[in-house]
Amino acid sequence: MKRIFIILTTLLTLFSTIALSLWFYLKTHSNNFEEHIETVKISYKKSPFFIGRQEPSQLVSINYDASQGAIHDWFVQTETKVTQNQPLFEYYNPHIEQRIAQKQKLLAQLIKTNKSTSAELINLKTEISHLQSKLRTTIFSPISGTVIINPSHMLSQNLPLIQIYDPKPVIRAEISEKEKNDLHIKDKVKISSDITNNSFGKITHISKLPINQTNLSKPSKYLLEISPNSDHIFGEHVKIEKPTTLIEIPRTAIDNGQFVYL
């Protein structure tokens, strides 16, 4: 009996010692763990942005050509719509008119005096006919769109005589090599403006080749086009960004470079 009592007492003492040691161990590590707990803030990754400008999808310019003569007739008015190959205006060349008059006078004299061969008369008539074809020159619209006729006093400011544009808007931008790698056709982008309401658009074109190919030492730039879903002012600069749902976690919250404990 005494032996059993000693054994039980020994076992009880042993178990108590183990229990106390385990409790102390857990409490110590629990306190250390609590001391290392910290609150970290995570946020969405900032979207890269770039600047673009809204422009007409098509724009062509027609300059005044003094060698064609003076503008004699206008067939359109400014800010009106035209179709492709529609007549816009007509040049009349008074210098050609003088040359025609001189040759016609010479032809009349030759016929009257009967001193020229038939071949000479035919050549002279051919020259007159050729000059008459250059007397009037009609200029036609190369595209369908809206016509803007710039006032004559603005031509000295290197503005063209006529500008024709397709009113369908497009936003064009130059993007870097890195941005080209992150953007794709049909990507939806956010368009921000200080003048008009914010809107969205879709990327419709990214050039395959850089637009600055002459200087090989500079970073490449690529042309990007966006179809906006709302109108902005032509010439207006806008901020463009591609929305992202990626979040950023501080490096201090990442264990072993790959684990995050919640």
Backbone bond lengths (Angstrom), bond angles and torsions (degrees), N, CA, C in turn:
res aa  C-N    CA-C-N  psi(-1)  N-CA   C-N-CA  omega(-1)  CA-C   N-CA-C  phi
1 M - - - 1.459 - - 1.519 110.82 -
2 K 1.283 113.69 -44.15 1.466 119.28 179.09 1.519 110.97 -62.19
3 R 1.325 114.32 -37.40 1.476 119.52 -179.88 1.531 110.72 -66.54
4 I 1.310 116.24 -41.22 1.477 120.34 178.89 1.521 110.65 -64.18
5 F 1.336 115.82 -40.05 1.459 120.78 179.40 1.531 111.02 -61.64
6 I 1.327 115.69 -41.94 1.475 120.73 179.71 1.527 110.38 -64.47
7 I 1.336 114.94 -42.23 1.479 118.90 -179.90 1.526 110.56 -63.49
8 L 1.338 115.93 -45.09 1.471 119.73 -179.78 1.524 111.22 -63.47
9 T 1.343 114.68 -41.14 1.471 118.69 179.23 1.526 110.97 -63.39
10 T 1.306 115.45 -41.57 1.474 120.55 179.41 1.527 111.25 -63.70
11 L 1.341 115.48 -44.98 1.478 119.54 179.58 1.521 111.28 -64.12
12 L 1.332 115.61 -41.04 1.462 119.43 179.58 1.521 111.20 -63.43
13 T 1.327 114.56 -42.26 1.473 119.09 178.12 1.529 111.09 -63.45
14 L 1.334 115.31 -41.43 1.464 120.13 -179.65 1.523 111.38 -64.12
15 F 1.344 115.66 -46.81 1.469 119.69 179.92 1.526 111.56 -64.07
16 S 1.329 115.45 -38.26 1.470 119.04 178.91 1.528 111.07 -64.32
17 T 1.332 114.25 -41.97 1.472 118.98 178.75 1.526 111.25 -62.79
18 I 1.344 115.42 -43.21 1.475 119.50 179.25 1.527 110.75 -64.12
19 A 1.345 115.73 -43.02 1.467 119.99 -179.27 1.520 111.15 -63.19
20 L 1.352 116.05 -44.09 1.465 119.41 179.18 1.530 111.29 -64.73
21 S 1.304 117.28 -39.75 1.468 121.30 179.24 1.530 110.91 -64.63
22 L 1.347 114.77 -42.46 1.461 118.83 179.45 1.519 111.25 -65.46
23 W 1.353 115.21 -41.54 1.467 119.26 178.99 1.522 111.03 -61.99
24 F 1.335 115.48 -44.71 1.465 119.99 180.00 1.528 110.98 -63.52
25 Y 1.320 116.43 -40.23 1.470 121.21 -179.81 1.533 110.91 -63.55
26 L 1.330 114.95 -47.06 1.465 119.15 -178.97 1.518 111.63 -65.88
27 K 1.325 116.31 -39.74 1.459 119.61 -179.77 1.517 111.20 -65.06
28 T 1.324 116.21 -42.34 1.468 120.67 179.90 1.522 111.05 -62.05
29 H 1.331 116.76 -47.33 1.461 120.39 -178.66 1.518 112.25 -71.32
30 S 1.341 115.64 -29.72 1.464 118.75 177.14 1.516 110.26 -66.63
31 N 1.336 116.23 -40.92 1.464 119.76 178.39 1.524 111.04 -65.41
32 N 1.344 115.58 -41.06 1.463 119.19 178.27 1.525 111.43 -63.56
33 F 1.350 114.76 -39.18 1.462 119.26 -179.78 1.527 110.73 -65.11
34 E 1.377 114.54 -42.13 1.463 118.52 179.89 1.517 111.01 -65.54
35 E 1.360 115.47 -34.57 1.457 118.38 179.51 1.524 111.57 -65.43
36 H 1.356 117.22 -27.92 1.455 120.79 -177.46 1.526 113.13 -92.30
37 I 1.340 116.88 -3.97 1.465 119.20 178.01 1.520 109.15 -72.71
38 E 1.322 116.69 129.54 1.461 121.00 176.66 1.524 109.41 -139.61
39 T 1.304 115.39 152.84 1.464 121.22 178.91 1.522 108.97 -93.44
40 V 1.307 115.77 125.58 1.464 119.91 178.39 1.523 108.60 -116.86
41 K 1.289 115.75 146.94 1.456 121.34 179.13 1.523 109.75 -100.82
42 I 1.307 114.92 132.93 1.461 119.87 174.46 1.519 108.44 -113.36
43 S 1.293 116.87 151.54 1.464 121.54 -178.41 1.518 109.20 -144.61
44 Y 1.327 114.55 163.16 1.457 118.41 176.28 1.527 109.73 -68.21
45 K 1.307 114.98 142.62 1.461 120.26 178.37 1.521 109.55 -63.61
46 K 1.316 115.60 134.09 1.462 119.67 -179.26 1.522 110.77 -64.43
47 S 1.316 114.52 131.07 1.464 119.15 -179.27 1.524 109.68 -75.19
48 P 1.322 117.89 133.69 1.469 118.93 174.17 1.520 109.66 -66.73
49 F 1.320 117.34 145.40 1.461 119.93 179.82 1.524 110.00 -134.09
50 F 1.302 115.20 159.50 1.455 121.88 176.27 1.523 107.96 -147.27
51 I 1.309 116.10 169.64 1.464 121.78 -175.11 1.526 110.05 -105.08
52 G 1.318 115.43 135.46 1.461 121.41 176.45 1.521 110.53 -130.33
53 R 1.313 116.13 173.51 1.464 120.57 -179.96 1.524 109.32 -134.45
54 Q 1.329 116.05 136.29 1.463 119.31 178.27 1.524 110.14 -80.76
55 E 1.315 115.24 133.09 1.458 122.05 -178.53 1.524 109.23 -139.81
56 P 1.342 117.05 164.89 1.465 118.97 171.33 1.525 109.45 -66.09
57 S 1.318 116.43 148.16 1.466 119.17 -179.77 1.525 111.26 -64.37
58 Q 1.338 117.13 -29.57 1.464 122.24 174.80 1.518 109.24 -136.72
59 L 1.315 116.01 139.98 1.462 121.11 177.48 1.522 108.91 -148.72
60 V 1.325 116.18 122.46 1.465 120.75 176.36 1.524 108.91 -124.66
61 S 1.309 115.45 150.23 1.463 121.78 -179.14 1.521 109.88 -121.72
62 I 1.312 115.00 144.68 1.465 121.61 175.71 1.521 107.34 -124.17
63 N 1.321 116.67 118.80 1.457 121.82 -179.37 1.524 110.98 -90.18
64 Y 1.315 114.22 155.37 1.465 119.30 176.07 1.523 108.82 -72.60
65 D 1.336 116.37 132.77 1.465 122.68 -178.33 1.525 108.86 -117.10
66 A 1.335 115.59 100.18 1.467 119.78 -176.13 1.521 112.34 -64.59
67 S 1.327 117.95 -24.07 1.468 120.00 -179.67 1.529 111.97 -67.53
68 Q 1.330 116.40 -18.36 1.464 120.60 178.77 1.522 112.35 -84.99
69 G 1.337 116.22 -10.77 1.458 120.46 -179.31 1.515 111.34 112.07
70 A 1.329 115.79 -152.32 1.463 121.97 179.05 1.526 109.43 -106.56
71 I 1.337 115.22 152.90 1.467 118.79 178.17 1.523 108.35 -71.77
72 H 1.314 115.16 122.20 1.465 121.31 -174.47 1.523 111.91 -100.92
73 D 1.315 116.67 -41.55 1.470 121.11 -177.58 1.527 110.42 -139.19
74 W 1.326 114.11 138.86 1.463 121.11 171.37 1.523 108.57 -104.90
75 F 1.332 115.76 135.41 1.463 120.52 179.03 1.528 112.35 -107.59
76 V 1.332 116.57 -4.75 1.470 120.96 179.38 1.520 108.95 -136.84
77 Q 1.323 115.80 164.47 1.456 122.41 174.51 1.527 109.32 -114.83
78 T 1.324 114.89 157.59 1.461 118.78 -179.03 1.524 111.59 -64.37
79 E 1.318 115.61 147.32 1.463 124.76 179.38 1.527 112.65 62.67
80 T 1.335 115.46 32.34 1.463 120.37 172.68 1.526 108.82 -113.30
81 K 1.313 115.42 158.77 1.461 120.34 -179.20 1.523 110.42 -88.09
82 V 1.325 114.63 141.79 1.464 120.67 178.22 1.524 108.68 -130.77
83 T 1.316 114.83 161.78 1.458 120.64 175.23 1.523 109.15 -108.50
84 Q 1.305 115.91 161.83 1.461 120.59 179.68 1.527 110.31 -59.11
85 N 1.343 115.82 137.21 1.475 124.67 179.69 1.527 113.30 71.08
86 Q 1.321 117.54 12.75 1.470 120.05 174.76 1.526 109.22 -77.98
87 P 1.361 119.06 137.15 1.471 121.03 178.28 1.528 111.17 -62.24
88 L 1.334 115.80 136.29 1.457 121.15 -179.69 1.522 111.70 -105.22
89 F 1.327 116.28 -53.09 1.467 120.87 179.41 1.518 108.71 -159.07
90 E 1.337 114.66 173.96 1.466 119.57 -176.36 1.526 110.07 -133.12
91 Y 1.327 115.72 133.73 1.461 121.93 171.74 1.535 108.76 -87.03
92 Y 1.337 114.40 147.32 1.469 120.37 170.27 1.523 106.63 -129.22
93 N 1.353 115.93 126.93 1.460 120.66 -172.89 1.528 110.81 -105.21
94 P 1.334 118.21 103.00 1.472 120.75 -178.99 1.532 112.83 -66.25
95 H 1.331 117.03 -27.58 1.462 119.78 177.71 1.529 110.44 -65.95
96 I 1.319 116.72 -41.83 1.468 120.93 175.68 1.525 110.07 -63.91
97 E 1.324 115.95 -37.97 1.471 120.10 179.63 1.536 110.46 -60.37
98 Q 1.321 116.73 -41.34 1.468 120.69 178.72 1.529 111.09 -64.59
99 R 1.312 116.62 -41.26 1.468 120.17 179.91 1.527 111.04 -66.04
100 I 1.311 116.21 -37.77 1.472 119.76 177.41 1.525 110.12 -63.82
101 A 1.347 115.64 -44.03 1.471 119.85 -179.23 1.529 110.64 -61.87
102 Q 1.339 116.66 -40.83 1.466 120.39 179.65 1.529 111.45 -63.86
103 K 1.326 116.33 -44.32 1.467 119.98 -178.37 1.529 111.23 -70.88
104 Q 1.317 117.21 -34.29 1.467 119.52 177.01 1.540 110.57 -67.05
105 K 1.327 115.73 -37.25 1.462 119.76 177.31 1.526 110.54 -65.30
106 L 1.361 115.50 -41.75 1.458 120.23 178.01 1.524 110.81 -64.25
107 L 1.323 117.02 -40.81 1.466 121.02 179.24 1.524 110.66 -62.54
108 A 1.315 116.71 -41.50 1.470 120.36 -179.84 1.526 110.90 -64.17
109 Q 1.333 116.29 -39.16 1.471 119.97 179.50 1.526 111.10 -66.93
110 L 1.339 116.13 -42.33 1.465 119.51 -179.67 1.524 111.47 -64.13
111 I 1.314 115.14 -40.23 1.473 118.40 179.03 1.527 110.27 -66.37
112 K 1.342 115.60 -38.94 1.466 119.82 -177.12 1.526 111.62 -68.78
113 T 1.325 116.32 -40.56 1.471 119.43 -177.74 1.519 112.43 -85.29
114 N 1.351 115.01 -17.53 1.475 119.86 178.36 1.531 111.45 58.90
115 K 1.376 115.35 38.50 1.459 119.60 -178.52 1.535 112.57 -103.67
116 S 1.321 118.73 3.89 1.465 121.22 -177.93 1.516 110.62 -116.22
117 T 1.335 113.91 153.23 1.460 119.66 176.90 1.530 109.02 -77.65
118 S 1.300 115.44 165.99 1.467 119.86 179.15 1.521 111.05 -64.50
119 A 1.347 117.45 -32.63 1.465 121.02 179.50 1.522 110.79 -64.98
120 E 1.336 117.20 -41.32 1.462 121.35 178.52 1.528 110.88 -64.28
121 L 1.314 115.59 -39.88 1.464 119.33 179.50 1.532 111.04 -66.55
122 I 1.332 115.26 -40.39 1.474 119.12 179.10 1.526 110.71 -64.24
123 N 1.330 117.75 -42.86 1.468 121.65 178.97 1.525 111.25 -61.67
124 L 1.331 115.58 -41.24 1.459 119.98 -179.39 1.530 110.86 -66.66
125 K 1.312 116.05 -41.65 1.471 119.79 177.57 1.531 111.01 -64.13
126 T 1.339 116.13 -36.19 1.472 120.33 178.29 1.524 110.74 -65.41
127 E 1.337 116.57 -40.80 1.469 120.69 178.05 1.527 110.52 -62.74
128 I 1.328 115.28 -42.64 1.474 119.22 179.54 1.528 110.68 -62.98
129 S 1.317 115.98 -42.99 1.468 120.49 179.61 1.529 110.96 -63.43
130 H 1.332 116.39 -39.53 1.468 120.54 178.95 1.528 110.70 -65.32
131 L 1.326 116.83 -41.74 1.465 120.26 178.84 1.527 111.18 -66.05
132 Q 1.304 116.44 -37.83 1.469 119.72 179.61 1.525 111.69 -63.53
133 S 1.339 116.42 -30.93 1.470 119.59 177.88 1.525 111.75 -70.15
134 K 1.348 116.25 -20.04 1.462 120.61 179.18 1.525 112.59 -98.78
135 L 1.314 116.85 -3.28 1.463 120.30 -176.83 1.527 111.03 -64.96
136 R 1.294 116.44 -42.49 1.470 121.93 178.15 1.533 108.45 -120.30
137 T 1.314 115.59 134.31 1.468 120.96 178.21 1.522 108.99 -127.28
138 T 1.301 116.05 118.43 1.468 121.10 179.46 1.528 109.55 -94.89
139 I 1.318 115.48 132.40 1.463 122.09 178.11 1.528 108.52 -102.59
140 F 1.332 115.49 130.11 1.461 121.64 -177.09 1.533 110.34 -109.70
141 S 1.319 115.28 155.19 1.464 120.41 179.90 1.527 110.37 -74.88
142 P 1.335 117.87 127.22 1.471 120.25 -179.93 1.532 113.59 -76.13
143 I 1.338 117.37 -20.36 1.467 120.90 -179.98 1.523 109.55 -140.20
144 S 1.309 115.91 168.72 1.466 121.32 170.62 1.528 108.40 -88.19
145 G 1.331 116.34 140.59 1.454 119.34 -179.26 1.511 111.90 166.99
146 T 1.313 115.42 -158.27 1.463 122.84 -179.89 1.522 109.51 -106.26
147 V 1.336 115.42 135.24 1.470 121.42 -176.61 1.526 110.43 -93.60
148 I 1.323 115.73 134.33 1.464 121.96 170.23 1.523 107.16 -120.71
149 I 1.329 116.29 117.78 1.472 121.41 177.08 1.524 107.54 -100.12
150 N 1.316 117.02 115.16 1.457 120.82 -179.34 1.522 110.35 -79.90
151 P 1.343 117.31 138.55 1.470 120.34 178.25 1.524 111.42 -57.78
152 S 1.315 116.11 151.26 1.470 121.01 -175.13 1.522 112.46 -59.68
153 H 1.343 117.77 -34.30 1.466 119.06 -178.04 1.528 112.17 -70.79
154 M 1.339 117.23 -14.30 1.463 120.39 179.30 1.521 111.73 -87.74
155 L 1.335 117.26 -10.34 1.458 119.76 -179.46 1.523 111.34 -67.01
156 S 1.336 116.56 -25.89 1.463 120.13 179.00 1.525 111.68 -71.65
157 Q 1.337 117.17 -12.56 1.464 121.88 179.01 1.528 110.96 -94.96
158 N 1.331 115.03 24.24 1.470 122.54 178.70 1.530 113.09 63.59
159 L 1.322 115.92 24.41 1.456 119.89 173.72 1.524 109.25 -88.85
160 P 1.317 118.27 145.32 1.465 120.26 178.37 1.522 111.37 -71.33
161 L 1.311 115.39 163.14 1.464 120.41 177.76 1.524 110.27 -65.48
162 I 1.317 116.14 -46.12 1.465 121.98 -177.33 1.525 109.23 -132.61
163 Q 1.318 115.40 142.15 1.464 122.10 170.19 1.527 107.96 -125.99
164 I 1.320 115.42 133.12 1.465 121.11 178.89 1.521 107.25 -122.25
165 Y 1.325 116.26 126.68 1.463 118.98 -176.64 1.523 111.21 -132.10
166 D 1.322 113.97 148.83 1.458 121.67 172.34 1.524 106.94 -85.37
167 P 1.334 119.30 119.96 1.470 120.53 -174.21 1.522 114.90 -68.28
168 K 1.334 118.00 -7.63 1.463 119.18 177.20 1.525 108.50 -65.89
169 P 1.353 118.51 122.67 1.466 120.12 -173.93 1.523 112.97 -80.99
170 V 1.314 114.75 152.30 1.462 121.82 172.44 1.526 106.97 -146.00
171 I 1.317 116.48 143.90 1.464 121.13 176.79 1.522 107.77 -104.15
172 R 1.327 115.60 124.05 1.464 120.97 -179.43 1.526 109.15 -112.44
173 A 1.326 114.50 144.16 1.465 120.11 179.93 1.516 109.19 -149.39
174 E 1.320 114.77 157.07 1.462 121.40 173.03 1.525 107.71 -103.97
175 I 1.323 116.52 127.51 1.464 120.63 -177.44 1.528 110.10 -118.44
176 S 1.318 115.19 157.50 1.466 121.46 -177.93 1.526 110.78 -84.61
177 E 1.321 115.32 176.21 1.467 120.67 178.54 1.535 110.88 -61.62
178 K 1.330 116.94 -43.18 1.467 120.56 -179.36 1.520 110.55 -66.47
179 E 1.334 116.74 -43.46 1.464 120.10 180.00 1.525 110.94 -63.13
180 K 1.321 116.66 -36.72 1.464 119.96 178.60 1.527 110.74 -62.19
181 N 1.315 116.34 -34.96 1.464 120.73 -179.48 1.529 111.77 -71.03
182 D 1.341 116.77 -26.37 1.471 121.11 -177.12 1.523 113.20 -93.65
183 L 1.328 117.65 -13.11 1.464 121.45 -175.57 1.521 110.70 -110.25
184 H 1.323 115.77 149.93 1.458 120.72 -176.80 1.533 110.30 -142.21
185 I 1.337 115.67 156.35 1.455 120.88 174.91 1.529 109.09 -58.24
186 K 1.326 116.24 139.10 1.472 125.80 179.88 1.525 113.14 77.71
187 D 1.339 118.43 1.55 1.465 119.83 173.95 1.525 109.62 -63.76
188 K 1.332 116.39 138.88 1.457 121.42 175.78 1.524 108.91 -87.40
189 V 1.322 117.00 132.62 1.461 121.23 -177.97 1.524 109.93 -127.55
190 K 1.319 114.85 153.65 1.461 121.68 176.70 1.521 109.00 -93.99
191 I 1.325 115.99 135.75 1.466 121.90 -178.23 1.523 108.26 -116.21
192 S 1.331 116.81 117.36 1.465 121.82 -178.68 1.521 109.76 -111.29
193 S 1.333 114.62 142.03 1.463 119.85 -177.93 1.516 109.64 -142.12
194 D 1.343 115.64 146.04 1.463 121.07 175.24 1.524 111.45 -85.15
195 I 1.327 116.86 -10.75 1.467 121.02 -175.57 1.521 111.57 -105.55
196 T 1.330 116.28 -48.12 1.458 121.09 -177.56 1.526 110.17 -112.21
197 N 1.331 115.84 175.63 1.463 120.42 -178.45 1.530 111.33 -68.09
198 N 1.318 115.39 150.31 1.460 120.26 175.48 1.524 110.17 -67.35
199 S 1.314 116.12 150.28 1.461 120.16 -176.42 1.525 108.87 -152.84
200 F 1.321 114.85 -172.01 1.459 121.06 178.56 1.527 109.42 -127.85
201 G 1.307 115.62 163.12 1.457 121.12 178.36 1.515 110.01 -153.79
202 K 1.321 115.30 178.50 1.464 120.69 -178.15 1.521 109.31 -130.03
203 I 1.329 116.62 135.08 1.464 121.26 178.23 1.528 109.09 -69.52
204 T 1.318 116.16 125.91 1.468 120.91 -178.29 1.525 113.10 -112.00
205 H 1.335 117.13 -18.36 1.475 118.61 -177.38 1.519 110.04 -155.71
206 I 1.328 115.96 136.66 1.468 123.53 169.74 1.522 106.29 -133.79
207 S 1.319 116.41 122.11 1.463 119.69 -175.56 1.524 110.99 -63.79
208 K 1.318 115.67 141.12 1.462 121.31 178.59 1.524 111.54 -73.79
209 L 1.322 116.16 -36.18 1.462 121.37 -177.31 1.521 110.08 -107.99
210 P 1.334 118.13 149.85 1.463 120.73 177.54 1.521 111.14 -66.89
211 I 1.324 115.42 151.39 1.461 119.81 -178.92 1.526 111.57 -89.89
212 N 1.319 117.80 -9.49 1.473 121.64 177.52 1.526 109.10 -116.21
213 Q 1.319 115.68 70.66 1.462 120.33 -175.04 1.526 113.40 -85.79
214 T 1.330 117.53 -10.53 1.463 119.62 -174.99 1.529 112.07 -75.33
215 N 1.334 116.74 -40.43 1.470 120.52 -178.66 1.526 108.98 -100.25
216 L 1.326 116.62 101.58 1.460 121.02 -175.16 1.524 113.20 -75.66
217 S 1.320 117.96 -13.99 1.465 120.30 -177.84 1.526 112.35 -85.11
218 K 1.321 117.64 -17.98 1.460 121.02 -179.07 1.528 110.44 -88.60
219 P 1.347 116.97 151.17 1.473 119.75 176.83 1.530 110.61 -58.94
220 S 1.306 116.05 143.62 1.464 120.88 -177.39 1.527 111.04 -72.85
221 K 1.325 114.82 147.94 1.459 123.13 174.71 1.524 108.52 -122.73
222 Y 1.343 115.16 144.15 1.459 120.50 -178.21 1.526 109.47 -127.29
223 L 1.329 115.57 147.02 1.462 120.79 179.43 1.524 109.48 -85.92
224 L 1.326 115.19 131.76 1.462 121.75 178.52 1.520 108.88 -124.42
225 E 1.324 117.25 140.95 1.462 122.29 178.41 1.522 109.55 -125.11
226 I 1.334 114.50 139.77 1.464 122.01 -178.71 1.518 108.95 -127.26
227 S 1.318 116.14 136.73 1.462 121.48 173.55 1.527 107.83 -94.23
228 P 1.353 118.27 109.44 1.471 120.00 -178.06 1.524 110.79 -80.53
229 N 1.343 116.03 152.82 1.461 119.00 177.45 1.523 112.60 -96.97
230 S 1.316 116.95 9.24 1.462 121.40 172.64 1.522 108.26 -148.09
231 D 1.322 115.30 156.18 1.461 120.25 -175.69 1.524 111.36 -82.63
232 H 1.314 115.08 139.37 1.457 122.64 169.93 1.525 107.29 -121.84
233 I 1.304 116.06 169.92 1.461 120.46 179.47 1.521 109.02 -71.74
234 F 1.329 116.73 135.74 1.463 119.07 175.38 1.524 108.94 -60.70
235 G 1.312 115.62 129.18 1.459 120.97 -177.39 1.519 113.09 95.40
236 E 1.326 117.31 -9.29 1.468 120.70 -178.80 1.530 110.63 -73.18
237 H 1.322 115.84 134.63 1.462 121.07 176.08 1.527 109.35 -90.40
238 V 1.319 115.74 137.43 1.462 121.29 -177.74 1.528 109.85 -131.21
239 K 1.318 114.97 157.91 1.466 122.21 176.36 1.530 108.53 -95.89
240 I 1.313 116.28 130.13 1.463 121.33 -175.95 1.527 108.84 -119.59
241 E 1.316 116.19 131.57 1.460 120.23 176.44 1.525 110.17 -143.07
242 K 1.317 114.65 148.08 1.462 120.98 177.74 1.525 108.43 -96.50
243 P 1.347 118.07 113.81 1.468 120.26 -178.67 1.531 111.45 -58.84
244 T 1.330 115.78 147.34 1.462 120.50 179.69 1.520 110.29 -137.14
245 T 1.334 117.19 149.47 1.467 122.47 176.09 1.530 111.05 -107.72
246 L 1.324 117.06 7.23 1.462 120.89 178.57 1.524 110.03 -71.39
247 I 1.321 116.68 144.00 1.456 120.80 178.35 1.520 109.67 -112.65
248 E 1.325 114.73 154.71 1.459 121.06 178.94 1.525 109.06 -108.98
249 I 1.323 116.84 129.14 1.466 122.86 178.55 1.525 108.20 -114.54
250 P 1.342 118.12 131.98 1.474 119.72 178.87 1.525 111.18 -58.80
251 R 1.310 116.28 146.53 1.465 121.02 -179.16 1.532 111.84 -60.94
252 T 1.339 116.31 -30.17 1.467 119.55 -178.17 1.523 112.06 -67.30
253 A 1.341 117.09 -18.38 1.467 120.44 -179.49 1.519 112.30 -92.69
254 I 1.323 116.72 0.31 1.463 120.88 -177.86 1.522 108.90 -105.82
255 D 1.318 116.26 121.34 1.466 121.68 -178.68 1.521 109.62 -93.37
256 N 1.311 114.37 129.24 1.467 120.71 177.07 1.531 112.09 59.98
257 G 1.324 115.47 24.06 1.459 119.71 175.95 1.510 115.25 74.98
258 Q 1.369 117.84 3.33 1.460 117.89 -176.24 1.528 114.98 -150.57
259 F 1.336 119.87 -7.96 1.458 121.15 -177.01 1.524 110.45 -116.19
260 V 1.343 115.26 140.90 1.460 121.95 173.71 1.519 107.13 -126.14
261 Y 1.343 117.57 124.19 1.463 121.97 -178.80 1.522 109.27 -98.01
262 L 1.326 116.08 131.29 1.459 121.67 -179.08 1.524 110.15 -107.97
